[in-house]
Amino acid sequence: MAIQINLLPWREELRKKRERAFYGMLAASLLAGAGVWLVTHTELNGRIDYQQNRNEFLTQEIARLDEKIVEIRELEATKTKLIARMGVIQKLQQGRPQIVHLFHQFVATLPEGLYLTSINQQGSQITVTGVAESNARVSNYMENLDGSQWLTDPDLNVIEVSDHNGFRISNFTLAVKQTNPTATKNAKEGT
């Protein structure tokens, strides 16, 4: 009689053991994969949320700074307007005594036998109209104007000689420029 050994149950048992180990490793791998996915997903979502919070903070700060920029621009515009107004006021204050000097110069330079009928000013250009007893008096008046500190460059535009009640008179129109000797002096000194 020969001895017979049945290896089938042992092989069957080894196959089931290997199958259980395979399914166990498969489950462990699935759990490990799910764990890695969960940790990675949580970490990435945390980073995304953190970056979104930073972006939101930066957006709020940019909006706040934009408001401040608008305020600064408005203040700069107001400052520019105020500086312009101050310049006009300062110019007016500096020009205040000029009109007094101007009228004084018209009186001081006026020779006898000559009187003025009108004075018109456009900027620094002044047009003077008057009546004189002779052309020589007009010439004398122009020399006086040229020698004035506040008036310069007299230029005779029109002179007409006519008879008035038996007297010969000269109607004239001349242009003269207004100057400011103190401003010229300050400009030369550099102040």
C-alpha positions in Angstrom: 0.0 0.0 0.0 1.2 3.3 -0.9 1.0 6.3 1.3 -1.1 9.1 0.0 -0.7 12.6 1.2 -3.5 15.0 0.5 -1.9 18.5 -0.1 -5.2 20.1 -1.2 -6.4 21.4 2.1 -3.0 22.8 2.9 -2.9 24.5 -0.5 -6.4 25.7 -0.1 -5.7 27.0 3.3 -2.5 28.8 2.0 -4.5 30.3 -0.8 -7.2 31.6 1.5 -4.5 33.0 3.8 -2.8 34.8 0.9 -6.2 36.1 -0.2 -7.0 37.4 3.2 -3.5 39.1 3.3 -4.2 40.6 -0.1 -7.5 42.0 0.9 -6.1 43.2 4.2 -3.3 45.0 2.3 -5.8 46.3 -0.2 -8.0 47.7 2.6 -4.9 49.1 4.4 -3.8 50.7 1.1 -7.2 52.2 0.6 -7.3 53.5 4.1 -3.8 54.9 3.8 -4.7 56.5 0.4 -7.9 57.9 1.9 -5.9 59.2 4.9 -3.3 60.8 2.6 -6.0 62.3 0.4 -7.9 63.7 3.5 -4.7 65.2 5.0 -3.7 66.7 1.6 -7.2 68.0 0.9 -7.4 69.5 4.4 -4.0 71.1 4.2 -4.6 72.5 0.7 -8.1 73.8 1.7 -6.5 75.4 4.7 -3.8 77.1 2.6 -6.5 78.2 0.1 -8.6 79.7 2.9 -5.5 81.4 4.4 -4.7 82.9 1.0 -8.3 84.0 0.4 -8.3 85.7 3.8 -5.0 87.5 2.9 -6.4 88.5 -0.4 -9.6 89.8 1.2 -7.4 91.8 3.8 -5.3 93.2 0.9 -8.5 94.1 -1.0 -9.8 96.0 2.0 -6.5 97.8 2.6 -6.3 98.7 -1.1 -9.9 100.1 -0.9 -9.0 102.1 2.2 -5.8 103.4 0.6 -7.8 104.3 -2.6 -10.1 106.4 -0.4 -7.1 108.1 1.2 -5.6 108.8 -2.3 -8.9 110.4 -3.3 -8.8 112.6 -0.2 -5.2 113.5 -0.8 -6.0 114.5 -4.4 -8.9 116.6 -3.2 -6.6 118.2 -0.6 -4.0 118.9 -3.3 -6.6 120.5 -5.5 -7.8 122.6 -2.6 -4.2 123.5 -1.8 -3.5 124.5 -5.4 -6.7 126.7 -5.4 -5.7 128.3 -2.1 -2.1 129.0 -3.4 -3.6 130.6 -6.5 -5.9 132.7 -4.4 -3.0 133.7 -2.1 -1.0 134.7 -5.2 -3.8 136.9 -6.4 -4.3 138.5 -3.0 -0.5 139.0 -2.7 -0.4 140.5 -6.1 -3.3 142.8 -5.3 -1.6 143.8 -2.0 1.6 144.6 -3.8 -0.3 146.6 -6.5 -2.2 148.6 -3.9 0.3 151.5 -3.6 1.0 151.5 -7.4 -2.3 153.3 -8.2 -1.4 156.0 -5.7 2.0 156.4 -7.3 0.5 156.3 -10.7 -1.9 159.2 -10.1 0.8 161.1 -8.3 3.1 160.7 -11.3 0.4 161.9 -13.6 0.0 165.1 -11.5 3.7 165.5 -10.9 4.7 165.2 -14.6 1.9 167.4 -15.9 3.3 170.7 -17.3 1.4 174.0 -17.2 -0.9 174.6 -20.1 -1.8 170.9 -20.5 -4.7 168.9 -19.0 -5.8 165.3 -19.3 -9.3 164.3 -20.4 -9.1 160.6 -20.0 -6.8 157.8 -18.7 -7.4 154.1 -19.7 -5.4 151.2 -18.5 -5.1 147.7 -19.9 -2.6 145.6 -18.0 0.6 147.7 -17.8 -0.3 149.8 -20.9 -1.9 153.2 -20.2 -3.6 155.4 -22.8 -3.7 159.1 -22.0 -5.9 161.6 -23.8 -5.6 165.3 -23.2 -5.5 168.9 -24.5 -2.4 171.1 -24.6 -1.8 174.8 -25.5 0.9 173.7 -28.0 2.8 170.7 -29.4 5.8 171.8 -27.3 3.8 171.2 -24.1 3.0 167.7 -25.3 6.6 167.1 -26.0 7.6 168.4 -22.5 4.9 166.1 -21.0 6.4 163.1 -22.8 9.9 164.0 -21.5 8.5 164.2 -18.0 6.8 160.8 -18.3 10.0 159.3 -19.6 11.9 160.6 -16.6 9.3 159.1 -14.2 10.2 156.0 -12.1 6.6 154.7 -12.4 5.9 155.4 -16.0 8.1 154.6 -19.0 8.3 154.5 -22.9 5.8 157.3 -23.8 4.6 156.9 -27.4 2.6 159.6 -29.1 -0.3 158.0 -31.1 -2.3 161.1 -32.3 -1.9 164.8 -32.2 -4.4 167.2 -33.8 -4.2 170.9 -33.8 -7.4 172.8 -33.8 -8.9 176.3 -33.0 -11.0 176.6 -29.9 -12.5 180.1 -29.2 -9.7 181.8 -31.1 -7.0 179.8 -29.4 -4.9 177.2 -31.1 -5.0 173.9 -29.1 -3.5 170.4 -29.6 -5.6 167.3 -28.8 -3.3 164.4 -28.2 -3.4 160.6 -27.4 -0.3 158.9 -26.1 0.5 155.5 -24.7 2.8 154.9 -21.7 3.8 151.8 -19.8 3.4 151.5 -16.0 6.5 150.1 -14.2 7.2 149.3 -10.6 10.6 150.5 -9.6 10.6 148.5 -6.3 9.8 145.3 -8.1 12.5 146.0 -10.7 15.0 146.8 -7.9 14.1 143.6 -6.0 14.4 141.5 -9.2 17.9 143.0 -9.8 19.0 142.3 -6.2 17.6 138.7 -6.5 15.1 139.0 -3.5 
